[in-house]
Amino acid sequence: MAVVVFAVGSGSAVASGPRTITGADSGKTFVIRRGAKIALRLSGPWVWREPQTPSASVHLTPIEYVAYPGFQQWTVAAVRRGRATIVTTGRRRDGATRRFRVTIVVRP
């Protein structure tokens, strides 16, 4: 299991790791500080269901675009210390499906 540490706080720059979680990161665990915001960007040709998490540690907000940019994006806000697993499923036109899952560990 890969663990990526984000050393970010409110308004600060990322010290290590990307600012954006992508489909290539499925299965990874990310550690971020409470108050940090990062992007979750999932690309086409998959159409992704709204990502879900039962945890109150993160809050997901969809980003709406006037014209489709080739991906769907959400802001992941680290609101409370804890652990959150974010899951979603993508579907292609031919009916194929893909599952996406990442874990976010929120630290103070």
TIMI-2910 file (N, C-alpha, C, CB; in pm, 1 decimal, decimal comma, always signed):
<rs>
+----------+----------+----------+----------+----------+----------+----------+----------+----------+----------+----------+----------+------+
!      n_x !      n_y !      n_z !     ca_x !     ca_y !     ca_z !      c_x !      c_y !      c_z !     cb_x !     cb_y !     cb_z ! resn !
+----------+----------+----------+----------+----------+----------+----------+----------+----------+----------+----------+----------+------+
!    +84,8 !   -117,0 !     +0,0 !     +0,0 !     +0,0 !     +0,0 !    +89,3 !   +123,2 !     +0,0 !    -96,5 !     -0,1 !   +121,8 !  Met !
!    +63,3 !   +215,8 !    -89,2 !   +139,7 !   +340,3 !    -95,3 !    +74,8 !   +444,0 !     -4,6 !   +148,6 !   +393,0 !   -241,1 !  Ala !
!   +157,4 !   +516,6 !    +69,4 !   +108,4 !   +625,2 !   +153,6 !   +176,3 !   +751,9 !   +106,2 !   +136,1 !   +598,5 !   +306,1 !  Val !
!    +97,6 !   +851,2 !    +71,5 !   +149,6 !   +979,8 !    +27,2 !   +115,6 !  +1081,4 !   +133,9 !    +91,3 !  +1021,4 !   -111,8 !  Val !
!   +216,1 !  +1156,0 !   +178,0 !   +194,1 !  +1255,1 !   +282,6 !   +183,9 !  +1392,9 !   +219,6 !   +307,6 !  +1251,1 !   +388,0 !  Val !
!    +73,3 !  +1462,0 !   +246,4 !    +56,7 !  +1600,5 !   +206,8 !    +86,1 !  +1684,3 !   +329,2 !    -86,7 !  +1628,8 !   +150,1 !  Phe !
!   +181,6 !  +1771,1 !   +321,6 !   +210,0 !  +1861,2 !   +433,5 !   +147,5 !  +1995,6 !   +400,1 !   +365,0 !  +1875,0 !   +460,0 !  Ala !
!    +16,8 !  +2001,1 !   +408,1 !    -53,0 !  +2123,2 !   +370,5 !   -142,2 !  +2168,7 !   +483,8 !   -134,9 !  +2102,3 !   +243,0 !  Val !
!   -161,5 !  +2295,5 !   +491,3 !   -255,1 !  +2355,5 !   +584,6 !   -337,8 !  +2455,9 !   +508,2 !   -182,2 !  +2421,8 !   +704,8 !  Gly !
!   -423,0 !  +2526,1 !   +573,2 !   -507,0 !  +2624,2 !   +505,5 !   -420,2 !  +2726,6 !   +434,3 !   -601,3 !  +2693,6 !   +605,3 !  Ser !
!   -436,0 !  +2734,9 !   +303,3 !   -368,1 !  +2835,9 !   +225,7 !   -221,0 !  +2809,1 !   +199,1 !   -381,3 !  +2963,9 !   +293,1 !  Gly !
!   -164,6 !  +2698,4 !   +244,9 !    -22,8 !  +2674,3 !   +222,4 !     -3,2 !  +2589,2 !    +97,6 !    +40,8 !  +2606,1 !   +344,6 !  Ser !
!   +118,5 !  +2586,7 !    +49,4 !   +151,0 !  +2507,7 !    -68,8 !   +180,7 !  +2363,8 !    -27,6 !   +271,4 !  +2568,8 !   -144,8 !  Ala !
!   +172,2 !  +2273,5 !   -123,0 !   +201,2 !  +2133,1 !    -96,7 !   +351,6 !  +2117,1 !    -82,9 !   +145,1 !  +2041,2 !   -209,7 !  Val !
!   +395,1 !  +2054,5 !    +24,2 !   +537,5 !  +2033,2 !    +46,8 !   +585,6 !  +1907,0 !    -23,6 !   +567,1 !  +2024,5 !   +196,3 !  Ala !
!   +502,4 !  +1803,9 !    -30,4 !   +537,6 !  +1683,2 !   -103,5 !   +409,5 !  +1621,4 !   -156,9 !   +615,7 !  +1582,7 !    -13,3 !  Ser !
!   +420,3 !  +1557,9 !   -271,8 !   +303,0 !  +1496,4 !   -332,7 !   +225,7 !  +1594,7 !   -417,0 !   +213,1 !  +1438,6 !   -226,8 !  Gly !
!   +135,2 !  +1543,1 !   -497,3 !    +58,0 !  +1628,5 !   -587,4 !    -52,5 !  +1703,5 !   -514,4 !     -1,8 !  +1545,7 !   -699,3 !  Pro !
!   -100,4 !  +1812,0 !   -572,8 !   -215,4 !  +1884,3 !   -520,9 !   -345,4 !  +1817,8 !   -566,0 !   -211,5 !  +2030,9 !   -566,4 !  Arg !
!   -334,5 !  +1724,9 !   -658,7 !   -451,5 !  +1661,5 !   -718,1 !   -439,7 !  +1510,4 !   -708,8 !   -468,5 !  +1704,9 !   -864,3 !  Thr !
!   -546,6 !  +1445,6 !   -663,9 !   -557,2 !  +1300,1 !   -665,5 !   -625,9 !  +1264,1 !   -796,2 !   -636,7 !  +1244,3 !   -539,5 !  Ile !
!   -570,1 !  +1167,3 !   -870,0 !   -626,1 !  +1126,7 !   -998,5 !   -660,6 !   +978,2 !   -997,1 !   -527,8 !  +1157,7 !  -1112,5 !  Thr !
!   -717,7 !   +931,1 !  -1105,4 !   -752,9 !   +790,7 !  -1118,1 !   -633,9 !   +697,7 !  -1099,6 !   -815,1 !   +766,4 !  -1251,7 !  Gly !
!   -514,8 !   +744,0 !  -1133,6 !   -393,5 !   +663,5 !  -1117,2 !   -359,7 !   +640,1 !   -970,2 !   -276,0 !   +731,0 !  -1186,6 !  Ala !
!   -420,0 !   +717,4 !   -880,9 !   -393,1 !   +705,7 !   -738,1 !   -485,0 !   +607,2 !   -666,3 !   -405,2 !   +840,0 !   -674,0 !  Asp !
!   -573,6 !   +541,1 !   -739,0 !   -666,5 !   +447,0 !   -676,3 !   -590,0 !   +344,0 !   -594,2 !   -753,1 !   +376,9 !   -782,8 !  Ser !
!   -638,2 !   +320,0 !   -471,8 !   -576,0 !   +224,6 !   -381,5 !   -475,1 !   +286,7 !   -287,0 !   -510,1 !   +118,0 !   -459,9 !  Gly !
!   -439,9 !   +412,6 !   -307,0 !   -339,9 !   +478,9 !   -222,8 !   -403,3 !   +543,4 !   -100,0 !   -264,7 !   +584,3 !   -303,4 !  Lys !
!   -317,3 !   +572,5 !     -3,5 !   -356,8 !   +644,3 !   +117,6 !   -282,6 !   +777,6 !   +119,4 !   -326,1 !   +560,3 !   +247,0 !  Thr !
!   -356,1 !   +885,3 !   +148,6 !   -299,8 !  +1019,2 !   +155,1 !   -317,1 !  +1073,8 !   +295,9 !   -366,4 !  +1112,5 !    +51,2 !  Phe !
!   -213,8 !  +1136,3 !   +348,9 !   -218,1 !  +1197,1 !   +481,1 !   -213,6 !  +1348,5 !   +461,1 !    -99,4 !  +1146,8 !   +572,4 !  Val !
!   -317,1 !  +1418,4 !   +512,0 !   -323,0 !  +1563,6 !   +498,1 !   -360,2 !  +1625,9 !   +631,9 !   -424,6 !  +1604,8 !   +388,6 !  Ile !
!   -334,0 !  +1752,4 !   +644,9 !   -365,6 !  +1823,5 !   +768,7 !   -508,3 !  +1876,2 !   +766,6 !   -267,5 !  +1938,7 !   +790,6 !  Arg !
!   -567,8 !  +1883,3 !   +885,2 !   -701,3 !  +1941,8 !   +900,0 !   -697,3 !  +2084,5 !   +845,7 !   -748,6 !  +1939,8 !  +1050,1 !  Arg !
!   -798,2 !  +2121,1 !   +769,6 !   -805,8 !  +2253,8 !   +708,6 !   -754,9 !  +2257,8 !   +565,6 !   -728,5 !  +2351,4 !   +790,9 !  Gly !
!   -685,4 !  +2152,8 !   +521,5 !   -631,9 !  +2148,6 !   +385,2 !   -742,2 !  +2115,5 !   +284,9 !   -518,1 !  +2045,3 !   +375,0 !  Ala !
!   -722,6 !  +2160,2 !   +160,9 !   -811,6 !  +2126,0 !    +50,2 !   -726,2 !  +2075,8 !    -64,6 !   -898,8 !  +2248,2 !     +6,3 !  Lys !
!   -768,8 !  +1963,8 !   -122,3 !   -701,5 !  +1907,9 !   -238,8 !   -807,1 !  +1873,6 !   -341,9 !   -616,3 !  +1782,6 !   -201,3 !  Ile !
!   -765,5 !  +1850,3 !   -465,1 !   -858,6 !  +1818,0 !   -573,2 !   -861,5 !  +1667,7 !   -596,8 !   -819,6 !  +1891,8 !   -702,8 !  Ala !
!   -979,3 !  +1616,8 !   -628,0 !   -998,0 !  +1480,1 !   -675,8 !  -1045,8 !  +1493,3 !   -819,0 !  -1100,7 !  +1397,6 !   -586,0 !  Leu !
!   -963,5 !  +1450,5 !   -915,8 !   -995,0 !  +1466,3 !  -1057,9 !   -995,4 !  +1330,0 !  -1125,3 !   -893,7 !  +1561,2 !  -1127,3 !  Arg !
!  -1110,5 !  +1291,2 !  -1177,9 !  -1126,3 !  +1162,8 !  -1244,8 !  -1161,1 !  +1187,3 !  -1391,2 !  -1235,5 !  +1076,6 !  -1175,3 !  Leu !
!  -1082,0 !  +1127,7 !  -1479,3 !  -1089,7 !  +1156,9 !  -1622,4 !  -1182,0 !  +1064,6 !  -1698,8 !   -954,3 !  +1149,7 !  -1682,3 !  Ser !
!  -1222,0 !  +1114,6 !  -1817,7 !  -1295,1 !  +1035,2 !  -1914,5 !  -1199,9 !   +936,4 !  -1979,1 !  -1362,2 !  +1124,7 !  -2020,7 !  Gly !
!  -1248,6 !   +837,5 !  -2052,0 !  -1384,3 !   +826,9 !  -2104,0 !  -1485,8 !   +774,6 !  -2002,7 !  -1384,3 !   +738,3 !  -2223,2 !  Pro !
!  -1446,8 !   +766,1 !  -1878,4 !  -1534,3 !   +717,3 !  -1772,9 !  -1628,1 !   +827,6 !  -1727,6 !  -1452,5 !   +664,4 !  -1654,5 !  Trp !
!  -1752,4 !   +791,8 !  -1701,0 !  -1847,4 !   +882,8 !  -1636,6 !  -1858,8 !   +833,1 !  -1493,1 !  -1989,9 !   +886,2 !  -1711,2 !  Val !
!  -1819,2 !   +919,4 !  -1399,1 !  -1806,2 !   +878,7 !  -1259,2 !  -1929,9 !   +913,5 !  -1178,6 !  -1684,4 !   +943,8 !  -1196,6 !  Trp !
!  -1972,0 !   +820,2 !  -1093,4 !  -2078,1 !   +849,0 !   -996,3 !  -2022,0 !   +944,8 !   -892,4 !  -2132,0 !   +717,4 !   -928,6 !  Arg !
!  -2109,7 !  +1013,5 !   -821,8 !  -2067,4 !  +1104,1 !   -715,5 !  -1988,6 !  +1024,2 !   -611,4 !  -2190,5 !  +1175,6 !   -650,1 !  Glu !
!  -1863,2 !  +1062,2 !   -582,0 !  -1785,8 !   +989,4 !   -480,6 !  -1854,9 !   +995,5 !   -344,9 !  -1643,4 !  +1046,7 !   -470,0 !  Pro !
!  -1840,7 !   +887,2 !   -269,0 !  -1905,0 !   +876,3 !   -138,1 !  -1802,2 !   +842,4 !    -30,8 !  -2016,1 !   +769,7 !   -141,0 !  Gln !
!  -1829,4 !   +889,6 !    +90,5 !  -1752,9 !   +848,1 !   +207,8 !  -1844,9 !   +855,2 !   +328,8 !  -1625,5 !   +937,4 !   +228,1 !  Thr !
!  -1844,2 !   +753,2 !   +413,9 !  -1927,2 !   +758,6 !   +534,2 !  -1863,2 !   +841,8 !   +645,6 !  -1954,2 !   +617,9 !   +584,7 !  Pro !
!  -1739,6 !   +885,1 !   +625,2 !  -1665,8 !   +956,1 !   +729,1 !  -1697,7 !  +1105,4 !   +731,0 !  -1517,1 !   +935,8 !   +709,6 !  Ser !
!  -1693,1 !  +1164,1 !   +850,7 !  -1710,2 !  +1308,9 !   +865,9 !  -1575,3 !  +1380,8 !   +862,1 !  -1783,2 !  +1340,6 !   +997,5 !  Ala !
!  -1467,1 !  +1308,6 !   +835,0 !  -1333,9 !  +1368,8 !   +833,3 !  -1309,1 !  +1456,6 !   +710,7 !  -1229,4 !  +1260,7 !   +839,2 !  Ser !
!  -1375,2 !  +1424,9 !   +600,5 !  -1360,3 !  +1504,5 !   +478,9 !  -1497,2 !  +1543,7 !   +425,6 !  -1281,0 !  +1426,9 !   +371,7 !  Val !
!  -1496,9 !  +1652,4 !   +350,3 !  -1619,5 !  +1698,4 !   +285,1 !  -1589,2 !  +1710,4 !   +136,3 !  -1670,1 !  +1835,8 !   +345,3 !  His !
!  -1672,1 !  +1646,8 !    +52,2 !  -1654,3 !  +1648,5 !    -93,0 !  -1749,7 !  +1749,5 !   -156,1 !  -1677,5 !  +1507,7 !   -152,9 !  Leu !
!  -1695,5 !  +1837,2 !   -240,3 !  -1776,4 !  +1936,5 !   -311,0 !  -1749,2 !  +1922,5 !   -460,5 !  -1744,9 !  +2082,0 !   -261,3 !  Thr !
!  -1852,9 !  +1897,6 !   -541,7 !  -1830,4 !  +1885,8 !   -685,8 !  -1797,4 !  +2021,9 !   -747,6 !  -1953,9 !  +1825,0 !   -754,3 !  Pro !
!  -1711,5 !  +2018,8 !   -849,3 !  -1678,5 !  +2137,3 !   -928,1 !  -1757,7 !  +2125,7 !  -1058,5 !  -1521,6 !  +2149,4 !   -954,9 !  Ile !
!  -1838,9 !  +2225,0 !  -1087,5 !  -1921,4 !  +2224,4 !  -1208,7 !  -1854,9 !  +2309,6 !  -1316,4 !  -2064,7 !  +2276,6 !  -1178,5 !  Glu !
!  -1849,6 !  +2258,7 !  -1439,0 !  -1791,7 !  +2329,9 !  -1552,7 !  -1900,4 !  +2360,7 !  -1654,3 !  -1678,2 !  +2247,4 !  -1617,8 !  Tyr !
!  -1889,7 !  +2473,9 !  -1720,4 !  -1985,3 !  +2510,0 !  -1825,2 !  -1967,4 !  +2417,5 !  -1944,6 !  -1967,7 !  +2658,0 !  -1867,9 !  Val !
!  -1842,3 !  +2391,3 !  -1981,2 !  -1811,6 !  +2298,8 !  -2090,1 !  -1729,1 !  +2184,0 !  -2030,7 !  -1733,9 !  +2371,3 !  -2208,1 !  Ala !
!  -1757,7 !  +2061,2 !  -2072,3 !  -1687,6 !  +1943,3 !  -2020,1 !  -1539,1 !  +1949,8 !  -2055,4 !  -1750,4 !  +1813,3 !  -2075,9 !  Tyr !
!  -1450,6 !  +1951,8 !  -1954,1 !  -1306,4 !  +1962,2 !  -1980,2 !  -1236,6 !  +1826,9 !  -1999,4 !  -1240,7 !  +2035,7 !  -1866,8 !  Pro !
!  -1311,9 !  +1716,2 !  -2000,6 !  -1251,6 !  +1584,6 !  -2016,2 !  -1231,7 !  +1512,7 !  -1883,7 !  -1119,9 !  +1597,1 !  -2086,8 !  Gly !
!  -1280,9 !  +1571,7 !  -1776,0 !  -1270,6 !  +1509,4 !  -1644,2 !  -1380,5 !  +1562,7 !  -1554,1 !  -1131,9 !  +1535,0 !  -1581,3 !  Phe !
!  -1402,7 !  +1492,1 !  -1442,9 !  -1492,0 !  +1537,5 !  -1337,0 !  -1404,6 !  +1567,7 !  -1216,8 !  -1603,1 !  +1430,5 !  -1303,1 !  Gln !
!  -1440,4 !  +1671,6 !  -1140,3 !  -1354,5 !  +1711,8 !  -1029,9 !  -1435,3 !  +1747,9 !   -906,4 !  -1267,7 !  +1828,8 !  -1070,9 !  Gln !
!  -1376,1 !  +1719,1 !   -789,5 !  -1433,9 !  +1751,9 !   -659,7 !  -1325,0 !  +1813,1 !   -573,2 !  -1495,8 !  +1626,0 !   -591,4 !  Trp !
!  -1363,3 !  +1899,7 !   -481,7 !  -1271,2 !  +1949,3 !   -380,2 !  -1287,8 !  +1860,6 !   -257,7 !  -1297,8 !  +2101,0 !   -345,9 !  Thr !
!  -1176,2 !  +1813,2 !   -204,3 !  -1175,0 !  +1732,7 !    -82,5 !  -1122,4 !  +1823,1 !    +28,3 !  -1086,6 !  +1601,4 !    -98,5 !  Val !
!  -1209,9 !  +1858,2 !   +122,6 !  -1171,3 !  +1943,3 !   +235,3 !  -1154,7 !  +1857,2 !   +359,5 !  -1276,4 !  +2055,4 !   +259,7 !  Ala !
!  -1038,6 !  +1867,2 !   +422,1 !  -1010,2 !  +1793,0 !   +545,4 !  -1066,1 !  +1872,5 !   +662,3 !   -856,1 !  +1767,3 !   +563,2 !  Ala !
!  -1179,1 !  +1827,9 !   +717,2 !  -1250,3 !  +1907,4 !   +817,6 !  -1234,3 !  +1857,6 !   +960,9 !  -1395,0 !  +1910,7 !   +783,9 !  Val !
!  -1195,0 !  +1732,2 !   +978,1 !  -1187,5 !  +1675,5 !  +1112,5 !  -1084,4 !  +1563,2 !  +1114,5 !  -1326,2 !  +1623,3 !  +1158,6 !  Arg !
!  -1013,4 !  +1552,4 !  +1224,5 !   -915,8 !  +1444,9 !  +1238,9 !   -985,3 !  +1309,9 !  +1222,0 !   -844,7 !  +1453,1 !  +1376,5 !  Arg !
!   -919,8 !  +1219,2 !  +1150,8 !   -976,2 !  +1086,3 !  +1130,8 !   -934,6 !  +1027,2 !   +998,4 !  -1126,3 !  +1091,1 !  +1139,6 !  Gly !
!  -1009,2 !   +926,1 !   +956,5 !   -977,7 !   +850,3 !   +835,2 !  -1103,8 !   +841,6 !   +749,5 !   -923,4 !   +707,1 !   +870,0 !  Arg !
!  -1087,3 !   +866,1 !   +620,7 !  -1201,1 !   +860,0 !   +528,0 !  -1161,3 !   +779,8 !   +405,0 !  -1248,4 !  +1003,0 !   +487,3 !  Ala !
!  -1245,3 !   +686,4 !   +366,0 !  -1226,7 !   +614,8 !   +240,6 !  -1327,7 !   +670,1 !   +142,0 !  -1243,1 !   +459,6 !   +258,8 !  Thr !
!  -1277,6 !   +717,9 !    +28,6 !  -1362,0 !   +774,7 !    -76,1 !  -1372,1 !   +670,9 !   -186,6 !  -1304,5 !   +911,2 !   -130,3 !  Ile !
!  -1495,0 !   +636,9 !   -225,5 !  -1515,2 !   +536,6 !   -330,1 !  -1612,9 !   +589,4 !   -434,7 !  -1567,2 !   +404,0 !   -269,7 !  Val !
!  -1592,6 !   +543,9 !   -557,6 !  -1684,5 !   +573,5 !   -666,1 !  -1664,0 !   +469,6 !   -776,3 !  -1663,0 !   +718,4 !   -720,3 !  Thr !
!  -1754,9 !   +468,5 !   -871,3 !  -1746,7 !   +377,8 !   -984,9 !  -1764,4 !   +458,4 !  -1112,6 !  -1853,2 !   +264,9 !   -974,9 !  Thr !
!  -1680,2 !   +428,8 !  -1211,8 !  -1692,0 !   +491,4 !  -1343,3 !  -1746,1 !   +392,4 !  -1443,6 !  -1557,0 !   +545,9 !  -1390,2 !  Gly !
!  -1817,2 !   +444,7 !  -1542,7 !  -1874,0 !   +358,5 !  -1647,4 !  -1842,6 !   +419,8 !  -1783,7 !  -2029,1 !   +340,8 !  -1628,6 !  Arg !
!  -1800,0 !   +333,4 !  -1878,0 !  -1776,9 !   +377,5 !  -2016,1 !  -1900,3 !   +350,6 !  -2098,9 !  -1654,3 !   +306,7 !  -2077,8 !  Arg !
!  -1902,5 !   +407,5 !  -2218,2 !  -2016,5 !   +386,8 !  -2310,2 !  -2038,1 !   +241,1 !  -2346,1 !  -1995,9 !   +466,1 !  -2437,2 !  Arg !
!  -1930,3 !   +163,6 !  -2350,1 !  -1943,8 !    +22,5 !  -2386,3 !  -1991,3 !    -63,9 !  -2269,3 !  -1811,3 !    -30,2 !  -2437,7 !  Asp !
!  -2018,6 !     -1,0 !  -2153,8 !  -2069,9 !    -73,2 !  -2038,2 !  -1964,1 !   -118,0 !  -1938,6 !  -2144,5 !   -191,2 !  -2084,3 !  Gly !
!  -1836,8 !   -104,5 !  -1975,0 !  -1729,4 !   -142,7 !  -1882,4 !  -1733,1 !    -52,1 !  -1759,6 !  -1590,1 !   -134,5 !  -1952,0 !  Ala !
!  -1695,3 !   -107,9 !  -1645,2 !  -1692,5 !    -28,4 !  -1522,4 !  -1553,8 !    -31,7 !  -1460,6 !  -1797,0 !    -79,7 !  -1421,7 !  Thr !
!  -1527,3 !    +70,6 !  -1380,7 !  -1400,0 !    +81,6 !  -1309,1 !  -1430,3 !   +135,1 !  -1170,0 !  -1297,9 !   +174,6 !  -1385,4 !  Arg !
!  -1369,3 !    +73,9 !  -1070,2 !  -1387,9 !   +118,7 !   -932,1 !  -1267,9 !   +203,4 !   -890,6 !  -1406,1 !     -2,8 !   -835,6 !  Arg !
!  -1295,4 !   +310,7 !   -817,2 !  -1191,6 !   +400,3 !   -765,6 !  -1206,2 !   +407,8 !   -614,6 !  -1201,3 !   +542,7 !   -830,2 !  Phe !
!  -1091,8 !   +400,9 !   -544,0 !  -1093,2 !   +406,1 !   -398,2 !   -963,0 !   +466,8 !   -348,4 !  -1114,5 !   +265,2 !   -337,7 !  Arg !
!   -973,3 !   +567,1 !   -262,0 !   -856,4 !   +622,5 !   -193,3 !   -892,6 !   +641,8 !    -46,4 !   -810,0 !   +758,2 !   -258,5 !  Val !
!   -790,0 !   +642,6 !    +38,1 !   -809,2 !   +668,5 !   +180,1 !   -739,5 !   +799,4 !   +213,4 !   -754,6 !   +551,1 !   +267,9 !  Thr !
!   -809,7 !   +883,0 !   +287,7 !   -755,6 !  +1010,1 !   +333,7 !   -743,8 !  +1002,5 !   +485,3 !   -845,7 !  +1131,1 !   +288,9 !  Ile !
!   -623,4 !  +1026,1 !   +536,8 !   -601,7 !  +1032,8 !   +681,1 !   -582,4 !  +1180,9 !   +714,3 !   -476,7 !   +944,6 !   +727,2 !  Val !
!   -668,9 !  +1234,8 !   +799,4 !   -662,7 !  +1375,4 !   +837,1 !   -593,7 !  +1385,2 !   +971,9 !   -804,7 !  +1439,7 !   +841,7 !  Val !
!   -485,7 !  +1461,8 !   +974,4 !   -409,3 !  +1484,9 !  +1097,3 !   -426,1 !  +1629,5 !  +1142,6 !   -259,3 !  +1452,1 !  +1075,9 !  Arg !
!   -409,2 !  +1654,2 !  +1273,0 !   -421,2 !  +1793,2 !  +1320,6 !   -309,2 !  +1882,3 !  +1269,4 !   -422,3 !  +1796,4 !  +1472,3 !  Pro !
+----------+----------+----------+----------+----------+----------+----------+----------+----------+----------+----------+----------+------+
</rs>
